[in-house]
């Protein structure tokens, strides 16, 4: 339960506290990872629920980001994103972005190899990775947002189910081959063209070399594409199934070992599917999706 212990504005004149600066960093991470558009509206309640904190540090973090020019305030309306997500420069609070990503990936890799138990304590992880508690908590909170871990009722953290065996990997792809091409053939399928432009732009930046994505960034681009076409199906059950598969394969995809060629090929395959949908050829798009998933299924990772 989150409660406001103190609603006084003690930090306004002296700058944000460590907690508030750390939370501001988490908000920046959230903006970048979801590529939120300029003008996106942030609500205190939404961030309270997202980061499991009280309103006081959320309010201070939003004000701090507004002071830095990342957000803007509108009278009686609140806070809005002022700059493009890929133009945000952030140096403050709770560990550098690359440090957090390295820690996130190290924990993920060790979990996939069986070197980290399904239930862990913060003390154990701090000793294992040699990081301060604030940095660890920020990495774990990010993993919680991604559905990889959840905080236990008493203390410690618990990893959620994932694809951690050859059998689970194959079953996942067979399921996706049943569901995702079918979603493109739903009578309710409607292409969201504004969203399609955003998805296309993200892929074209990778293909042009303008963006060289990390494993985490490539997974987000990949997952967003599959989530996008499932949402366009108009079938809530197909969409929910694809979202669940994205969550299950997140850890697996972070251990990316197939090189830049497969990243490029995957982006091209996605754009072929998108082009077919933009022409209104759902049958061909479904065939391309089936081929794309079949090729991807052959990329078998090494399980611990």
N, C-alpha and C positions, 0 to 999 in steps of 0.2 A: 504494500500500500504506500502511495506517495502522498505526503502532506507538506504544506508550506510551514516550515518551522519558523521562518522569519521573513516577513514581506518588506522589511525596511530596505531602503536603497543605499546601504552603507558602502557598496562597492562602486557607486556611480562616480564619486570624485577621485577614488584612488585606483581606478582601473579594475579589470576583472580579477577574481580570485583564481587560484590554480584550477579549481573545479570548473569554474565558469569558462576559463580559457580552454580547458580540455574539452568541455562540451561544445564550445564553438568549433573546435577542430573536428569533432565528430559530425557536426552539422555540415561543415565543408566537405568532409568525406562523403556524406550522404548526397550532397548536391552533385559532386563530381561523378560518383558511381552511377547515379540514376540520370545523369546528364539533364538535370532539370532546366527548363527553359527560362529565359529572362521573363520576369513578371510573375513567376511562380509565387503563390501566396503561402506564407508560413503562419501557422496558428500555434499559440502556446500549448493548447490542449493536444494537438496532433503530435508535437514534439515531446510533451510529457509522456504520452503513451508510447511513442517510438523508442525513447531512451530510458524510460522508467526512472525519471527524476521528478523533482517538484517544480512548480512554476517559477520559483525565485531564480534558480540558476538558468533556466531556459530564457527567462526575460532578460537577464543580464547578458547571456551569450548572444541573443539577438541584437541587443543594443551595441555590443562590442563589434559585431559583424557590420552593423550599420555605420558605426564610427569609422570602420576601415574601408567603407565604400562598397562592400560586397552586397549588402542589402540596402534597401531604402524604406523609409517609413511613409505611410500615407495616413493623414488624420482620420481617426475613427475606423480605419480599415486594417492597420497592422503593418507587417513586414513583408516585403516582396524582393525577389532576387533582382539585383540591379545589373549584374555583368554575366556574360556567358560562362557556363560552368567550366569550360576548358581554358578560360582566361584568368581564373582565380589564382592568385599567388598567396600561399599560406605558409608561414614559417612558425607560427606560435602554437604552444600548448600541447603537452602530452605526447611528444615524440614526433619525429618527422614522418611524412607520409610513406617514404620508402622504408624506413625502419619498421613501421607498423605492418607494411605489406610483407616484409621479410619475415617478421615474427608470425604473422597469420599463416604464411605459406609453410614455415617450418613446423608449426603445430599441425597443420593439415597433412603435411607429408608424413610426419611421425605417426599420426593417427592411422593413416592408410597403411603404413608398414607394420602396425601393431606395436609400436614403441611407446604409445601413450594409451592408457586405459580408457574405457568408455566413461568412467567417472573420475574426475580429477579435482584436486584442490588448488587454489591459487598459490599456496606456499610451494607445492611441488613443482608447478609450472615456473614460478619465479626462480627456483633453484636450478631447474633443468636448463632454462634459456638465459639465465643471468640478466634479467631485466627488472626494472623497478615496477612496483605494483600498478602505478598509474598507466604505464605503457601497456602492461599485460591486460588490465581491465578494458582499456580502449580497444585492444585487438579482440578480446573475447566479446565485447559488446558488438563489434562489427560482425563477428562470426554468428552471434545470436540474431542479428538483423537478417543475416543470410540463411537462417534456419539450420545452421550446422551444430550449434550448441544451445543449451538453455541452462539458466541458473537453477540449481536445486533449491528446494524449499528451505532446507537447513543451511548448508554451506556447500561451496564447491560448484562444479559445473558438470553437465552431462552431455555427451555427444549424441546427436540424433541419428537415426538409421540412415545409412548411405549405401552406395554400390561398392561393396568391398570384396567381391569375389568374381571369378570368371562367369559363374552361373548367373549371378545377379546382373552382371553387365549384359550378358546375352538375353536374359529375360526382359530387361529394360528396353533393349533395341527392338525385340520382337513386339513388345507392347506398343512402342512408338510407331512401328511400321503399320500396326493395325489402326492407330488413332489419328496420327497427324495427317496422312494423306486423305483420310476420310473427312477430316475437318474442312479441307479445301473444297469438298464436294457437297457440303451441307447446303440445303436450299436457302438457309438464312444467311449464307456467307455474304458479307458486304465489306469491300476493301476500304479501310480508312486511309484516304489518300494523303492527308496531312501527316499522319503517322508514318505512312510508307515513305514519304520524302525524307523524314528524319532517319529512318532505318537505312535508306539508300545512301544518304550522306555519310553516315558512320562507316558503312562498308567501303565506300569509295575513297575515304580518307586512308583506310588501311591499304587498299590496292595501289593508291598513288604514292605511298610511302610517307605521306604527311604525318600519319600516326603509325608508330611501331608499338603495338599493344603488348603489355605484359600478359602472362597467363591469366591473371585475374581479369584484366580489361578485355581480353579476347573472349573469355567465358561470358562476360556481361553482354558483349555485342552479339555473341552467338545465341545466348539464352533469350535476349530481347527479341531477336528475329522470330524464334519459335513461339515465344509467348504472343507476339504480335499477330502472327497468322492464325494462331489458335483463338485469340480474342475475336478476330474478324469472322470466325466461323459462326458466331452468334449462338453457339451451343455451350452453355455454362459448364457442362460436365466434361466436354472435350478440353475447354480452357483450364479447368481445375486440374485435370489429369496432366496436362503439359506443364503447368506450374509445379506440380508435385515432382514430376520427372526432372525438371530443372533443378529443384532443390536437392534431389537425391544425387544428381551427378555433379554437383558443384565441386565437392572435394576431389573427386576423380579428375575433373577437368583442370584443376589447378596444378596437377602433376603432369603438365604438358610436356611431351617429349618427342613430338613429331615434326618439329622444325617449321620454318617460315613457309615452306612450300605448301604444307597442308593448310596453314592459316589462309594463304592466298586462294587455294583451291576452294576452301569452304566458303569464303566470301563470294567468290565467283558463282558457286552453286546457289547460294542464297539469292544473289542478284538475278540469276536466270529464273528462279521461282517467282521472284517479285515481278520481273518483266512479264511473265506469262499472266500473272494475276492482273497487272495493269492493262493488259490487252483483253482481259475478260475470259481467258482460256483456262478455266479451272481444271479441266481434265488433264491438260498438259502440265499444269503446275503440280497436280497430285502425282503424276508420273515422275516429274523431276524430284519431288520431295521423297518419293520412294527410293529413287536412285541415290539421292544424297544420304539418306539414313543408312542404306545398305553399304555404301562406301565407308561411312563413318564407323559403322559397327565393326569393321575389320581392324580398326585401330585399337588393338587390345593392350591395355596397360599391364604393368607388372604389379601384382598384389603381394602384400607382405605375408 
